[in-house]
Amino acid sequence: MGIAARAVTSTHRNLTSSWTADVETMETAIGRFTAHGPLKNDCQVVFFEIAGDRQLHVNVTHQHQTVAVRGWSGPGKLSDGFVHNRRFGDTPPSQMIRHIRDMVFAART
């Protein structure tokens, strides 16, 4: 039996509509990540807002621990893996996608 393909999924929990268009753009891009190469680690990306904070927060959770990626906090240990977090303010979606891709494809430790 072959090895199962690794997956990257994304969800969002927006409190306002201020990030909706950017998040939709980034979720579309994330859906195409595996076309550029296989993942070595199952991964979930979560976009969310915090009340009173105008930034977009992004959690990237891997099944297995990864090396550190510049600009990302973590890792935090969760029951389903290891999470890194980053906040974005006035960053264009194309740059946010690049930063998220770097974290999604971070090498396992």
Summary of the structure (lengths in Angstrom):
residues: 109
radius of gyration: 13.7
end to end distance: 26.2
largest distance: 50.1
contacts: 294
relative contact order: 0.22
helix: 26%
strand: 32%
